């Protein structure tokens, strides 16, 4: 059985308590009181390219700071190569934020010259060890392997959840072996890679080779309310750019007593203090910071927490249509589960954060096979989101100014300026 359908990559989190069985169809998957995230994705080659940049990064948390020197930029500036805007932004003085969708839950983000790899799936299928006759899915655009070699130098690995469609084992094993201190002129990294993740990802990251005992990595497991700052340094050692990554309460993917996963707010801190900014002040007023970013892959959040944010968020990355698990055959006694929330929750999120831009997370834009496929049901659509956002009952002057960025093309750089 084969089907093409849109559903978020966090597609099959079945939460059951006390041995409650949803359907006989799902019985083979219920190995515990609940199952989180039965996604399966595999990718197929489509794009080609070569080359990589050189950069070194510095991670500084609230409790420690590391100073490093940034090597020369990659010589290539061709606009035809994948991720070319990210390569350029690492050395540019422009106040911009660059975003590129990597499919499923993955993103590449460069803000103030600092490049962050978010929830990457770069190495093969996302199958959770399940056979393809149960469930499997394929990316539609980007290659299944070899994409890492095309990326710019990564300054930070950012993980939102401990589940495999966010903390993908095959990808993490590849990154652990490649993101290392070397003397290679093309990918030098004489500083530890900053890794930021929720505590739920600790076991997977450790299993894949990430440990603070390894000089290559500086790992921080953070929860809502914690701050983590990533900094790059220029050749003379003075502060060049810094960003703050703040964890927010994200998805609840288990029973009610389980800790929530993470969302993140990412913003430049270059205007927050005077460190290393004397030259800028002598030349005049500082440029505005690049646009800030909020990302959470399930449209799950705590409203009061986000309402306490004093600073604005310019870009919101969120699903605007959802997915749920239905019941086959339909039953008047059993209801399905909403796994990734739909347009109504996305509108609530936007009304709280009031961004300039909404970037729909298309983590369900995949091709699927397997007998699980028929029970995956869509919740709303992008058209529903925009219609409700602009409706007379919800609309105000602010809502009319929000720009919904469509279409989102995997592998295509999107540049946002202040």
C-alpha positions as a LaTeX table, in Angstrom:
\begin{tabular}{lrrr}
\hline
Residue & $x$ (\AA) & $y$ (\AA) & $z$ (\AA) \\
\hline
Unk1 & 0.00 & 0.00 & 0.00 \\
Unk2 & 1.42 & 3.37 & $-0.93$ \\
Unk3 & 0.14 & 6.85 & $-0.32$ \\
Unk4 & 1.33 & 10.42 & $-0.77$ \\
Unk5 & 0.13 & 12.71 & 1.97 \\
Unk6 & 1.16 & 15.68 & 4.04 \\
Unk7 & 1.72 & 15.06 & 7.70 \\
Unk8 & 4.20 & 16.52 & 10.16 \\
Unk9 & 7.33 & 14.55 & 10.82 \\
Unk10 & 6.38 & 14.09 & 14.43 \\
Unk11 & 3.68 & 12.05 & 13.02 \\
Unk12 & 2.85 & 9.05 & 15.13 \\
Unk13 & 3.17 & 9.75 & 18.83 \\
Unk14 & 0.62 & 7.40 & 20.34 \\
Unk15 & 0.16 & 8.10 & 24.00 \\
Unk16 & $-1.64$ & 5.41 & 25.95 \\
Unk17 & $-1.85$ & 4.81 & 29.67 \\
Unk18 & $-2.42$ & 1.63 & 31.66 \\
Unk19 & $-2.09$ & $-0.62$ & 28.65 \\
Unk20 & $-4.92$ & 1.07 & 26.73 \\
Unk21 & $-4.84$ & $-0.21$ & 23.16 \\
Unk22 & $-5.92$ & 2.17 & 20.43 \\
Unk23 & $-6.61$ & $-0.31$ & 17.66 \\
Unk24 & $-5.54$ & $-3.73$ & 16.54 \\
Unk25 & $-3.72$ & $-1.98$ & 13.72 \\
Unk26 & $-1.40$ & $-0.33$ & 16.23 \\
Unk27 & $-1.00$ & $-3.31$ & 18.54 \\
Unk28 & 2.27 & $-4.42$ & 17.01 \\
Unk29 & 3.72 & $-1.03$ & 17.88 \\
Unk30 & 2.61 & $-0.76$ & 21.49 \\
Unk31 & 5.64 & $-2.17$ & 23.29 \\
Unk32 & 5.03 & $-0.03$ & 26.39 \\
Unk33 & 2.25 & 2.03 & 27.91 \\
Unk34 & 2.72 & 4.57 & 25.16 \\
Unk35 & 4.78 & 4.95 & 22.05 \\
Unk36 & 6.30 & 8.20 & 20.96 \\
Unk37 & 7.00 & 9.16 & 17.45 \\
Unk38 & 6.62 & 6.26 & 15.10 \\
Unk39 & 8.01 & 8.14 & 12.10 \\
Unk40 & 9.90 & 6.57 & 9.29 \\
Unk41 & 11.57 & 8.59 & 6.63 \\
Unk42 & 14.12 & 7.75 & 4.00 \\
Unk43 & 15.60 & 10.19 & 1.55 \\
Unk44 & 16.54 & 10.02 & $-2.07$ \\
Unk45 & 19.34 & 11.82 & $-3.95$ \\
Unk46 & 18.34 & 14.75 & $-6.09$ \\
Unk47 & 20.72 & 17.64 & $-5.56$ \\
Unk48 & 24.46 & 17.63 & $-6.10$ \\
Unk49 & 27.28 & 19.93 & $-5.15$ \\
Unk50 & 30.60 & 20.09 & $-3.38$ \\
Unk51 & 32.73 & 22.20 & $-1.17$ \\
Unk52 & 32.59 & 23.44 & 2.36 \\
Unk53 & 33.60 & 26.46 & 4.34 \\
Unk54 & 36.06 & 27.00 & 7.14 \\
Unk55 & 35.17 & 28.45 & 10.47 \\
Unk56 & 35.75 & 28.04 & 14.12 \\
Unk57 & 33.25 & 28.75 & 16.82 \\
Unk58 & 33.08 & 29.54 & 20.43 \\
Unk59 & 30.43 & 28.44 & 22.86 \\
Unk60 & 29.95 & 30.38 & 26.05 \\
Unk61 & 27.25 & 29.47 & 28.56 \\
Unk62 & 26.24 & 31.51 & 31.56 \\
Unk63 & 28.87 & 29.66 & 33.55 \\
Unk64 & 31.81 & 29.50 & 31.14 \\
Unk65 & 33.39 & 31.29 & 28.20 \\
Unk66 & 35.82 & 30.06 & 25.56 \\
Unk67 & 37.83 & 32.23 & 23.18 \\
Unk68 & 38.81 & 31.09 & 19.72 \\
Unk69 & 40.08 & 32.53 & 16.46 \\
Unk70 & 38.11 & 32.26 & 13.23 \\
Unk71 & 40.04 & 30.99 & 10.19 \\
Unk72 & 39.71 & 32.67 & 6.78 \\
Unk73 & 36.38 & 32.32 & 4.96 \\
Unk74 & 35.76 & 29.73 & 2.30 \\
Unk75 & 36.96 & 31.13 & $-1.04$ \\
Unk76 & 33.83 & 30.19 & $-2.95$ \\
Unk77 & 31.02 & 32.73 & $-3.15$ \\
Unk78 & 29.07 & 31.16 & $-5.98$ \\
Unk79 & 25.35 & 31.80 & $-5.63$ \\
Unk80 & 24.62 & 28.50 & $-7.40$ \\
Unk81 & 25.98 & 26.27 & $-4.66$ \\
Unk82 & 23.75 & 24.95 & $-1.92$ \\
Unk83 & 23.73 & 27.06 & 1.25 \\
Unk84 & 25.76 & 29.83 & $-0.42$ \\
Unk85 & 24.05 & 32.54 & 1.64 \\
Unk86 & 25.18 & 30.83 & 4.85 \\
Unk87 & 28.79 & 30.73 & 3.65 \\
Unk88 & 28.60 & 34.42 & 2.79 \\
Unk89 & 26.87 & 35.44 & 6.02 \\
Unk90 & 29.61 & 33.90 & 8.18 \\
Unk91 & 31.98 & 36.71 & 7.17 \\
Unk92 & 29.55 & 39.42 & 6.10 \\
Unk93 & 28.89 & 42.51 & 8.22 \\
Unk94 & 25.25 & 42.58 & 7.08 \\
Unk95 & 22.66 & 42.27 & 9.83 \\
Unk96 & 20.73 & 39.32 & 8.40 \\
Unk97 & 19.22 & 36.00 & 9.38 \\
Unk98 & 19.48 & 33.12 & 6.88 \\
Unk99 & 17.17 & 30.10 & 7.02 \\
Unk100 & 17.17 & 26.95 & 4.89 \\
Unk101 & 14.73 & 24.09 & 5.29 \\
Unk102 & 16.35 & 20.63 & 5.33 \\
Unk103 & 13.02 & 18.72 & 5.31 \\
Unk104 & 11.25 & 16.84 & 8.10 \\
Unk105 & 12.24 & 18.82 & 11.25 \\
Unk106 & 15.65 & 19.99 & 10.03 \\
Unk107 & 16.76 & 23.58 & 9.54 \\
Unk108 & 19.99 & 25.43 & 8.86 \\
Unk109 & 20.09 & 28.86 & 10.50 \\
Unk110 & 22.80 & 31.51 & 10.29 \\
Unk111 & 22.31 & 34.57 & 12.45 \\
Unk112 & 25.04 & 37.17 & 12.94 \\
Unk113 & 27.48 & 34.86 & 11.19 \\
Unk114 & 26.82 & 31.96 & 13.58 \\
Unk115 & 25.52 & 28.80 & 11.90 \\
Unk116 & 23.15 & 26.48 & 13.77 \\
Unk117 & 22.08 & 23.03 & 12.60 \\
Unk118 & 18.63 & 22.20 & 14.01 \\
Unk119 & 17.17 & 18.68 & 14.29 \\
Unk120 & 19.06 & 17.38 & 11.25 \\
Unk121 & 18.25 & 14.16 & 9.40 \\
Unk122 & 21.10 & 13.85 & 6.94 \\
Unk123 & 22.00 & 10.16 & 6.92 \\
Unk124 & 19.49 & 7.71 & 5.55 \\
Unk125 & 16.02 & 6.72 & 6.66 \\
Unk126 & 14.20 & 7.79 & 9.77 \\
Unk127 & 12.64 & 4.45 & 10.58 \\
Unk128 & 12.98 & 3.86 & 14.33 \\
Unk129 & 14.11 & 0.35 & 13.51 \\
Unk130 & 10.72 & $-0.54$ & 12.07 \\
Unk131 & 10.34 & $-2.56$ & 8.87 \\
Unk132 & 9.03 & $-0.62$ & 5.89 \\
Unk133 & 5.82 & $-2.65$ & 5.67 \\
Unk134 & 4.75 & $-1.07$ & 8.97 \\
Unk135 & 5.68 & 2.47 & 8.08 \\
Unk136 & 8.25 & 4.26 & 5.98 \\
Unk137 & 8.49 & 7.68 & 4.42 \\
Unk138 & 10.81 & 9.47 & 2.03 \\
Unk139 & 11.93 & 13.05 & 1.66 \\
Unk140 & 10.91 & 14.57 & $-1.62$ \\
Unk141 & 13.78 & 16.91 & $-2.48$ \\
Unk142 & 17.09 & 16.71 & $-0.65$ \\
Unk143 & 19.55 & 13.80 & $-0.81$ \\
Unk144 & 19.42 & 11.03 & 1.75 \\
Unk145 & 23.18 & 11.04 & 2.21 \\
Unk146 & 26.07 & 13.35 & 1.44 \\
Unk147 & 24.32 & 16.56 & 2.47 \\
Unk148 & 26.62 & 17.11 & 5.43 \\
Unk149 & 29.58 & 17.55 & 3.08 \\
Unk150 & 27.78 & 20.48 & 1.44 \\
Unk151 & 26.98 & 22.36 & 4.64 \\
Unk152 & 28.88 & 25.42 & 5.84 \\
Unk153 & 30.91 & 24.98 & 9.03 \\
Unk154 & 28.53 & 24.33 & 11.91 \\
Unk155 & 28.89 & 26.41 & 15.06 \\
Unk156 & 26.07 & 24.88 & 17.08 \\
Unk157 & 23.97 & 21.72 & 16.99 \\
Unk158 & 20.51 & 22.46 & 18.38 \\
Unk159 & 18.10 & 19.63 & 19.28 \\
Unk160 & 14.46 & 20.26 & 20.25 \\
Unk161 & 13.49 & 16.75 & 21.39 \\
Unk162 & 15.08 & 13.47 & 22.36 \\
Unk163 & 13.06 & 11.47 & 19.82 \\
Unk164 & 14.61 & 10.07 & 16.67 \\
Unk165 & 13.00 & 12.49 & 14.24 \\
Unk166 & 14.85 & 15.25 & 16.09 \\
Unk167 & 17.85 & 13.44 & 17.58 \\
Unk168 & 18.45 & 11.15 & 14.62 \\
Unk169 & 20.94 & 8.45 & 15.54 \\
Unk170 & 22.52 & 7.83 & 12.16 \\
Unk171 & 22.95 & 11.55 & 11.58 \\
Unk172 & 24.33 & 12.17 & 15.06 \\
Unk173 & 26.88 & 9.38 & 14.67 \\
Unk174 & 28.05 & 10.97 & 11.43 \\
Unk175 & 28.27 & 14.40 & 13.04 \\
Unk176 & 30.15 & 13.05 & 16.06 \\
Unk177 & 32.80 & 11.62 & 13.76 \\
Unk178 & 33.01 & 14.65 & 11.45 \\
Unk179 & 32.58 & 17.71 & 13.68 \\
Unk180 & 35.98 & 17.29 & 15.30 \\
Unk181 & 39.14 & 19.28 & 15.89 \\
Unk182 & 41.28 & 18.92 & 12.78 \\
Unk183 & 44.05 & 20.73 & 10.96 \\
Unk184 & 42.42 & 20.28 & 7.58 \\
Unk185 & 42.39 & 23.64 & 5.80 \\
Unk186 & 38.88 & 23.09 & 4.50 \\
Unk187 & 37.06 & 22.27 & 7.75 \\
Unk188 & 39.32 & 23.36 & 10.61 \\
Unk189 & 37.71 & 23.39 & 14.03 \\
Unk190 & 40.19 & 24.19 & 16.82 \\
Unk191 & 37.34 & 24.83 & 19.25 \\
Unk192 & 34.62 & 22.65 & 20.74 \\
Unk193 & 31.31 & 22.43 & 18.95 \\
Unk194 & 28.43 & 23.82 & 20.99 \\
Unk195 & 25.59 & 21.34 & 21.42 \\
Unk196 & 22.32 & 22.43 & 23.03 \\
Unk197 & 19.58 & 19.89 & 23.72 \\
Unk198 & 16.85 & 18.92 & 26.21 \\
Unk199 & 17.80 & 16.38 & 28.91 \\
Unk200 & 15.72 & 13.78 & 27.05 \\
Unk201 & 18.36 & 13.71 & 24.30 \\
Unk202 & 21.26 & 12.91 & 26.63 \\
Unk203 & 21.19 & 9.12 & 26.18 \\
Unk204 & 21.00 & 9.32 & 22.40 \\
Unk205 & 23.75 & 11.92 & 22.12 \\
Unk206 & 26.00 & 9.94 & 24.44 \\
Unk207 & 25.34 & 6.73 & 22.52 \\
Unk208 & 26.25 & 8.49 & 19.29 \\
Unk209 & 29.59 & 9.72 & 20.63 \\
Unk210 & 28.83 & 13.15 & 22.07 \\
Unk211 & 30.33 & 13.69 & 25.52 \\
Unk212 & 31.78 & 16.62 & 27.43 \\
Unk213 & 34.76 & 14.36 & 28.10 \\
Unk214 & 35.55 & 14.77 & 24.41 \\
Unk215 & 37.49 & 17.98 & 23.69 \\
Unk216 & 35.55 & 18.39 & 20.46 \\
Unk217 & 32.21 & 19.07 & 22.16 \\
Unk218 & 30.74 & 21.50 & 24.68 \\
Unk219 & 27.32 & 20.09 & 25.57 \\
Unk220 & 24.58 & 21.83 & 27.54 \\
Unk221 & 21.31 & 20.09 & 28.38 \\
Unk222 & 18.87 & 22.88 & 29.13 \\
Unk223 & 15.22 & 23.30 & 30.07 \\
Unk224 & 12.81 & 26.18 & 29.81 \\
Unk225 & 14.26 & 29.31 & 31.37 \\
Unk226 & 17.93 & 28.43 & 30.92 \\
Unk227 & 20.16 & 30.52 & 28.68 \\
Unk228 & 22.99 & 29.39 & 26.47 \\
Unk229 & 25.15 & 31.79 & 24.49 \\
Unk230 & 27.17 & 30.90 & 21.39 \\
Unk231 & 29.96 & 33.30 & 20.39 \\
Unk232 & 32.33 & 33.57 & 17.44 \\
Unk233 & 35.64 & 35.41 & 17.54 \\
Unk234 & 37.54 & 37.18 & 14.82 \\
Unk235 & 41.26 & 36.92 & 14.16 \\
Unk236 & 42.41 & 39.48 & 16.71 \\
Unk237 & 40.40 & 37.89 & 19.48 \\
Unk238 & 37.94 & 40.74 & 20.08 \\
Unk239 & 34.26 & 39.89 & 20.33 \\
Unk240 & 32.61 & 39.83 & 16.93 \\
Unk241 & 29.15 & 38.32 & 17.20 \\
Unk242 & 27.14 & 36.54 & 19.84 \\
Unk243 & 23.70 & 34.99 & 20.05 \\
Unk244 & 21.52 & 33.81 & 22.89 \\
Unk245 & 19.56 & 30.58 & 22.64 \\
Unk246 & 16.76 & 30.40 & 25.20 \\
Unk247 & 14.78 & 27.21 & 25.81 \\
Unk248 & 11.01 & 27.45 & 26.09 \\
Unk249 & 8.50 & 24.79 & 27.09 \\
Unk250 & 7.74 & 22.60 & 24.09 \\
Unk251 & 5.97 & 19.35 & 23.35 \\
Unk252 & 4.67 & 16.90 & 25.91 \\
Unk253 & 5.37 & 13.61 & 24.14 \\
Unk254 & 4.68 & 11.24 & 27.00 \\
Unk255 & 2.46 & 10.99 & 30.08 \\
Unk256 & 1.46 & 14.20 & 31.89 \\
Unk257 & 4.21 & 13.87 & 34.48 \\
Unk258 & 6.98 & 13.71 & 31.89 \\
Unk259 & 9.12 & 16.81 & 31.36 \\
Unk260 & 8.31 & 18.79 & 28.25 \\
Unk261 & 10.66 & 18.94 & 25.30 \\
Unk262 & 12.10 & 22.26 & 24.10 \\
Unk263 & 11.23 & 25.12 & 21.86 \\
Unk264 & 13.85 & 27.84 & 21.40 \\
Unk265 & 14.14 & 31.59 & 20.98 \\
Unk266 & 17.34 & 32.57 & 19.19 \\
Unk267 & 18.46 & 36.17 & 19.07 \\
Unk268 & 21.58 & 38.27 & 18.65 \\
Unk269 & 23.06 & 39.77 & 21.80 \\
Unk270 & 25.43 & 42.17 & 20.04 \\
Unk271 & 23.50 & 45.20 & 21.27 \\
Unk272 & 23.16 & 43.91 & 24.84 \\
Unk273 & 26.51 & 45.06 & 26.20 \\
Unk274 & 29.68 & 46.92 & 25.34 \\
Unk275 & 32.12 & 44.02 & 25.10 \\
Unk276 & 34.31 & 44.44 & 22.08 \\
Unk277 & 32.14 & 47.22 & 20.66 \\
Unk278 & 34.27 & 50.31 & 21.18 \\
Unk279 & 35.15 & 50.56 & 17.49 \\
Unk280 & 31.48 & 50.36 & 16.54 \\
Unk281 & 30.55 & 53.13 & 18.96 \\
Unk282 & 33.28 & 55.38 & 17.61 \\
Unk283 & 31.90 & 54.94 & 14.11 \\
Unk284 & 28.38 & 55.83 & 15.19 \\
Unk285 & 25.15 & 54.07 & 15.99 \\
Unk286 & 25.22 & 50.29 & 15.94 \\
Unk287 & 23.23 & 48.54 & 13.22 \\
Unk288 & 19.99 & 46.87 & 14.31 \\
Unk289 & 20.35 & 43.22 & 15.32 \\
Unk290 & 19.35 & 40.57 & 12.79 \\
Unk291 & 15.81 & 39.16 & 13.05 \\
Unk292 & 15.24 & 36.81 & 15.99 \\
Unk293 & 13.75 & 33.32 & 15.62 \\
Unk294 & 11.34 & 31.11 & 17.58 \\
Unk295 & 11.08 & 27.42 & 16.67 \\
Unk296 & 9.02 & 24.56 & 18.13 \\
Unk297 & 7.94 & 21.59 & 15.97 \\
Unk298 & 4.61 & 20.60 & 17.58 \\
Unk299 & 2.84 & 23.93 & 18.13 \\
Unk300 & 3.00 & 23.16 & 21.85 \\
Unk301 & 3.80 & 25.96 & 24.28 \\
Unk302 & 2.79 & 27.49 & 27.60 \\
Unk303 & 1.07 & 30.82 & 26.83 \\
Unk304 & 1.97 & 32.56 & 30.09 \\
Unk305 & 5.61 & 31.68 & 29.60 \\
Unk306 & 5.78 & 33.22 & 26.14 \\
Unk307 & 3.75 & 36.23 & 27.25 \\
Unk308 & 6.51 & 37.04 & 29.72 \\
Unk309 & 9.01 & 37.54 & 26.91 \\
Unk310 & 10.04 & 41.19 & 26.99 \\
Unk311 & 11.69 & 41.27 & 23.58 \\
Unk312 & 9.88 & 40.76 & 20.31 \\
Unk313 & 10.33 & 37.71 & 18.12 \\
Unk314 & 10.63 & 38.48 & 14.42 \\
Unk315 & 10.35 & 35.02 & 12.84 \\
Unk316 & 8.18 & 32.13 & 14.02 \\
Unk317 & 8.87 & 28.66 & 12.58 \\
Unk318 & 5.89 & 26.44 & 13.33 \\
Unk319 & 3.55 & 23.89 & 11.75 \\
Unk320 & 0.34 & 25.63 & 10.70 \\
Unk321 & $-1.51$ & 22.41 & 9.93 \\
Unk322 & $-1.54$ & 19.38 & 12.20 \\
Unk323 & $-1.79$ & 15.63 & 12.24 \\
Unk324 & $-3.53$ & 13.08 & 14.37 \\
Unk325 & $-3.96$ & 9.34 & 14.67 \\
Unk326 & $-7.44$ & 8.16 & 13.76 \\
Unk327 & $-9.26$ & 4.93 & 14.54 \\
Unk328 & $-9.79$ & 2.19 & 11.98 \\
Unk329 & $-12.49$ & 1.12 & 11.69 \\
Unk330 & $-14.21$ & 4.31 & 12.94 \\
Unk331 & $-15.64$ & 3.91 & 16.42 \\
Unk332 & $-18.15$ & 6.03 & 18.36 \\
Unk333 & $-16.42$ & 4.98 & 21.59 \\
Unk334 & $-12.77$ & 5.67 & 20.79 \\
Unk335 & $-11.30$ & 8.92 & 19.62 \\
Unk336 & $-8.01$ & 9.55 & 17.89 \\
Unk337 & $-5.12$ & 11.58 & 19.20 \\
Unk338 & $-3.98$ & 15.00 & 18.04 \\
Unk339 & $-0.22$ & 14.66 & 17.73 \\
Unk340 & 0.84 & 17.90 & 16.08 \\
Unk341 & $-1.56$ & 20.76 & 16.61 \\
Unk342 & $-3.31$ & 22.55 & 13.79 \\
Unk343 & $-4.24$ & 26.08 & 12.69 \\
Unk344 & $-6.06$ & 27.13 & 15.86 \\
Unk345 & $-3.02$ & 26.59 & 18.08 \\
Unk346 & $-0.71$ & 28.16 & 15.50 \\
Unk347 & $-2.87$ & 31.29 & 15.55 \\
Unk348 & $-2.73$ & 31.40 & 19.36 \\
Unk349 & 1.06 & 31.20 & 19.14 \\
Unk350 & 1.26 & 33.98 & 16.57 \\
Unk351 & $-1.09$ & 36.20 & 18.57 \\
Unk352 & 1.21 & 35.88 & 21.58 \\
Unk353 & 4.58 & 36.40 & 19.88 \\
Unk354 & 3.40 & 38.85 & 17.19 \\
Unk355 & 6.16 & 38.11 & 14.68 \\
Unk356 & 6.84 & 39.83 & 11.40 \\
Unk357 & 7.11 & 36.52 & 9.57 \\
Unk358 & 5.55 & 33.08 & 9.92 \\
Unk359 & 7.47 & 30.23 & 8.28 \\
Unk360 & 5.30 & 27.10 & 8.00 \\
Unk361 & 7.17 & 23.99 & 9.09 \\
Unk362 & 6.44 & 21.41 & 6.40 \\
Unk363 & 7.67 & 18.46 & 8.42 \\
Unk364 & 4.95 & 16.29 & 6.92 \\
Unk365 & 5.75 & 16.84 & 3.27 \\
Unk366 & 6.89 & 13.27 & 2.61 \\
Unk367 & 5.89 & 10.16 & 0.65 \\
Unk368 & 4.71 & 7.27 & 2.78 \\
Unk369 & 4.23 & 3.51 & 2.59 \\
Unk370 & 3.16 & 0.93 & 5.15 \\
Unk371 & $-0.04$ & $-0.24$ & 6.80 \\
Unk372 & 0.05 & 2.56 & 9.39 \\
Unk373 & $-0.44$ & 5.18 & 6.67 \\
Unk374 & $-4.28$ & 5.12 & 6.52 \\
Unk375 & $-4.76$ & 6.04 & 10.17 \\
Unk376 & $-2.74$ & 9.27 & 9.88 \\
Unk377 & $-5.18$ & 12.15 & 9.50 \\
Unk378 & $-4.60$ & 15.80 & 8.69 \\
Unk379 & $-5.79$ & 18.59 & 10.99 \\
Unk380 & $-6.54$ & 21.76 & 9.07 \\
Unk381 & $-4.44$ & 23.26 & 6.30 \\
Unk382 & $-2.31$ & 26.27 & 5.50 \\
Unk383 & $-5.33$ & 27.87 & 3.86 \\
Unk384 & $-7.31$ & 27.38 & 7.08 \\
Unk385 & $-4.55$ & 29.09 & 9.03 \\
Unk386 & $-4.39$ & 32.13 & 6.78 \\
Unk387 & $-8.16$ & 32.44 & 6.53 \\
Unk388 & $-8.60$ & 32.32 & 10.29 \\
Unk389 & $-5.70$ & 34.70 & 10.83 \\
Unk390 & $-7.29$ & 37.28 & 8.52 \\
Unk391 & $-10.87$ & 36.64 & 9.61 \\
Unk392 & $-12.97$ & 39.45 & 11.03 \\
Unk393 & $-13.25$ & 37.66 & 14.37 \\
Unk394 & $-9.50$ & 37.42 & 14.78 \\
Unk395 & $-8.05$ & 40.11 & 12.57 \\
Unk396 & $-6.53$ & 43.38 & 13.76 \\
Unk397 & $-4.04$ & 45.81 & 12.29 \\
Unk398 & $-1.18$ & 43.63 & 13.45 \\
Unk399 & $-2.49$ & 40.40 & 11.88 \\
Unk400 & $-2.73$ & 42.11 & 8.50 \\
Unk401 & 0.99 & 42.92 & 8.65 \\
Unk402 & 2.17 & 39.35 & 9.25 \\
Unk403 & 3.89 & 37.85 & 6.24 \\
Unk404 & 3.38 & 34.11 & 5.78 \\
Unk405 & 6.36 & 32.83 & 3.81 \\
Unk406 & 5.30 & 30.38 & 1.09 \\
Unk407 & 6.29 & 28.25 & $-0.62$ \\
Unk408 & 9.06 & 26.80 & 1.53 \\
Unk409 & 11.49 & 25.08 & $-0.85$ \\
Unk410 & 13.91 & 22.61 & 0.76 \\
Unk411 & 17.51 & 23.61 & 0.14 \\
Unk412 & 16.65 & 27.19 & $-0.83$ \\
Unk413 & 18.12 & 29.94 & 1.35 \\
Unk414 & 15.76 & 32.56 & 2.78 \\
Unk415 & 17.29 & 35.86 & 3.87 \\
Unk416 & 15.65 & 38.20 & 6.40 \\
Unk417 & 16.94 & 41.66 & 7.28 \\
Unk418 & 16.12 & 43.94 & 10.19 \\
\hline
\end{tabular}
